[in-house]
Amino acid sequence: MPRSGMIFRAIPWVLALWIAYIFVWYLQYKFTGADGSVWLFTVLTDWLGVPGYEKPMRIGVGSAELLAAILVLIRRTQVLGAAMSAGIMAGAIFFHVVSPLGIDPYDDGAVLFKEACLVLIAALVILWLRRDEALDLARHLPVVGRYA
């Protein structure tokens, strides 16, 4: 196999490792109830009109990230993990942009926002590189509310 082919085949795995690393790294804050994580999800749940639901949202998001991290590291489920990762990060970016959190909630140079953007890009690149599998997966999704 030519060297360029090996590099091309390695790209999804490098990106998958990046995604899993970011998700797993931040689980320590979500699952232990670190002050910054509790504050962030309190701001979100209050803004969403569901005050008092910080912990379920924080643990729910962390659980979804853990599942995406696992799926993206398994070859047969990598496309599903990448799709989940893209969805989770699109949501994170959305909330940073439109909610009171803002782009730089911790005054640290917007580290969380930048990492969310990079994870989203990594997930989208995996989906593009494995687009045949992604399209096949999409074809097998149930259609809700089919329009005539």
C-alpha positions in Angstrom: 0.0 0.0 0.0 1.4 3.4 -0.9 2.4 5.6 2.0 -0.3 8.2 1.2 -3.0 5.5 1.4 -1.8 4.5 4.9 -1.9 8.1 6.0 -5.4 8.6 4.5 -6.6 5.5 6.3 -5.1 6.7 9.6 -6.8 10.1 9.6 -10.2 8.9 10.9 -8.5 7.1 13.8 -6.4 10.1 14.8 -9.6 12.2 14.8 -11.5 9.6 16.7 -8.8 9.5 19.4 -9.0 13.3 19.6 -12.8 13.2 20.0 -12.6 10.5 22.7 -9.8 12.2 24.5 -11.8 15.5 24.8 -15.0 13.8 25.8 -13.4 11.5 28.4 -11.2 14.4 29.8 -14.2 16.5 30.6 -16.2 13.7 32.2 -14.2 14.1 35.4 -15.8 17.5 35.8 -19.3 16.5 34.8 -19.5 13.3 36.8 -17.9 14.6 40.0 -19.9 17.8 40.1 -17.0 20.2 39.8 -18.0 23.7 40.7 -17.4 25.1 37.1 -19.5 22.3 35.5 -22.3 22.7 38.0 -22.3 26.5 37.4 -22.3 26.0 33.6 -25.3 23.6 33.6 -27.1 25.7 36.2 -26.9 28.7 33.8 -28.2 26.6 31.0 -31.1 24.9 32.8 -32.1 28.3 34.3 -32.0 29.9 30.9 -34.0 27.0 29.4 -36.7 27.5 32.1 -36.0 24.2 33.9 -34.3 25.4 37.1 -33.2 22.6 39.4 -32.4 20.2 36.6 -28.7 21.0 36.4 -27.6 17.6 37.6 -29.7 15.4 35.3 -28.6 17.6 32.3 -25.0 17.5 33.3 -25.0 13.7 33.9 -27.1 13.2 30.7 -24.7 15.2 28.5 -21.7 13.4 30.1 -23.3 10.0 29.5 -24.0 10.9 25.9 -20.4 12.0 25.5 -19.1 8.8 27.0 -21.2 6.7 24.6 -20.0 8.8 21.6 -16.4 8.4 22.8 -16.8 4.6 22.9 -18.6 4.3 19.6 -16.1 6.5 17.7 -13.3 4.2 18.8 -14.9 1.0 17.4 -14.5 0.5 13.7 -18.1 -0.9 13.1 -19.7 2.0 15.1 -17.3 4.8 14.2 -19.7 6.6 11.9 -22.5 6.5 14.6 -20.0 7.8 17.2 -18.9 10.6 14.8 -22.6 11.5 14.1 -23.3 11.6 17.9 -20.2 13.7 18.5 -21.2 16.1 15.8 -24.7 16.5 17.3 -23.5 16.9 20.8 -20.9 19.5 19.8 -23.4 21.4 17.5 -25.6 21.7 20.6 -22.7 22.9 22.8 -21.7 25.5 20.2 -25.4 26.6 19.9 -25.7 27.1 23.6 -22.4 29.0 23.8 -23.6 31.3 21.1 -27.2 32.0 22.1 -27.4 31.5 25.8 -26.0 33.7 28.7 -23.0 31.4 28.8 -21.3 33.2 26.0 -18.3 32.0 24.0 -15.9 32.5 26.9 -17.7 31.6 30.1 -14.6 31.0 32.1 -12.5 33.9 30.8 -9.8 31.5 29.7 -9.6 32.4 26.0 -12.7 30.4 25.1 -11.1 27.0 25.5 -14.4 25.1 25.8 -15.8 26.8 22.7 -12.7 26.2 20.6 -12.5 22.5 21.6 -16.2 22.1 20.8 -15.5 23.6 17.4 -12.5 21.3 16.8 -14.4 18.2 17.9 -17.3 19.1 15.6 -14.9 19.5 12.7 -13.1 16.2 13.5 -16.5 14.4 13.6 -17.6 16.0 10.3 -14.3 14.9 8.7 -14.8 11.3 9.9 -18.3 11.4 8.4 -17.0 12.8 5.1 -14.1 10.2 4.9 -16.6 7.4 5.7 -19.5 9.0 3.8 -20.5 5.8 2.1 -21.1 4.2 5.5 -22.7 7.4 6.9 -25.1 7.5 3.9 -25.9 3.8 4.4 -26.6 4.4 8.1 -28.9 7.3 7.2 -30.8 5.2 4.7 -31.6 2.7 7.5 -33.0 5.3 9.9 -36.7 5.3 10.3 -38.5 8.0 8.5 -40.7 10.1 10.8 -43.6 12.0 9.3 -43.1 11.1 5.6 -44.3 14.0 3.4 -46.3 13.2 0.2 
